[in-house]
Amino acid sequence: MNMSRTRERLVVIGGDAAGMSAASQARRLKGPGELEIVAFERGHFTSYSACGIPYWVGGDVTDRDQLVARTPEEHRARDIDLRLRTEVTDIDPAGRRVRARDVESGAESWTSYDKLVIATGARPIRPDMPGADAAGVHGVQTLDDGQALLDTLEGTRGRRAVVVGAGYIGVEMAEALINRGYEVTVVNRGSEPMSTLDPDMGRLVHEAMEGLGITMVNDAEVTKILTGEDGGVRAVVTQDREFPADVVVLGIGVRPETALAKAAGLPLGPHGGLLTDRSMRVRGHEDIWSGGDCVEVLDLVSGQERHVPLGTHANKHGQVIGTNVGGGYATFPGVVGTAVSKVCDLEIARTGLREKDAHRVGLRFEAVTIESTSRAGYYPNASPMTVKMLAEHRTGRLLGVQIVGREGAGKRVDIAAVALTAGMTVEQMTALDLGYAPPFSPVWDPVLVAARKAAAKVRGSV
């Protein structure tokens, strides 16, 4: 008997967090005799931390392999047929098969599936302008991207870098380049860096970046990238200025990598990501699942679909998918939009809705901002912290929290993330029994100080 004809075949497109988590979890639940697993990855690496790339580029992480959680050899040792440098070019849902091309040789072949996982991730946004594809212009999404950027940094004589965009990747890459001794300019189309924050909180990030020697240029639209005679980048041009550059990093953001899914007629949401049910099954397709940066997820606060490309979600999606593919049952209920980052010693965190998010979905709210410290004020090395909190008008339901401060500030956002997930009001938050000792917190934790102020404002609005 030919075993390959009697066992099911799972095909996975994408070899990073969601895809290989799904494959690994399915393998835990079903042995090779029950389930054949074939995974395609167009790059050189699998199961790595894309979030760690800025810290590798900046030198905090010294070895690229430290970012790899599980090597291709480790996956293969678990009876996962992992095919690197192989790009899936077509999905045929009706025929239950995918076509893949060997990146090196160009050879193509079809592979049938019983179950399919699409984990194609996201791609950096490249502006449609002259020079965007010039040598020395880099997006940073994969380990291959990070290696290409490092090769440029080591091969260029100049020390001028321009980062286009001031979101998480832009801010983190600006820090990485400062750490490598570059003169860094960040060109940002928004009024302040970190558009995931409200502008008043983004202003605090702006001031900290300038304090590090980073030149911030806000309200500026890049129109073209100039190149020299050798074809390499030499300047970034906005509406009214020109910024010399020996290297350019694009930190404009990412879009779901769903061209394959779109061509196959699979359902996409308003942000271009695949739409799934709570089991991460693609809507309308019983044998196709999807997870990671290529999907849209439910925002538990606003009730709307969002694209939130984070490794935390991707790994959870993979676990859910692998459990369901392997014969178990699991769901992914949604997100509250929690994220944390830093620029040198400044910690930046947010969860839930910003003011413009609340306005967009028609929520009335009260907003408060407080200043506090990370520890008891009399304890050594207490550092300032700013907390902004949004609560729904009249009901007092927590809607969102933003925190900017020094050591000990960022992870406090997790208190708010739990409260949001539980649907707590700011009044209920004031009674939370949080850990206290002077080395860790004031007697009233900064998040609870904000909750008290928000609760008082809600009571005054009734």
Order of alpha helices (4+ residues) and beta strands (2+ residues): alpha-beta-alpha-beta-alpha-alpha-beta-beta-beta-beta-beta-beta-beta-alpha-beta-alpha-beta-alpha-beta-beta-beta-beta-beta-beta-alpha-beta-beta-beta-alpha-beta-beta-alpha-beta-beta-beta-alpha-alpha-alpha
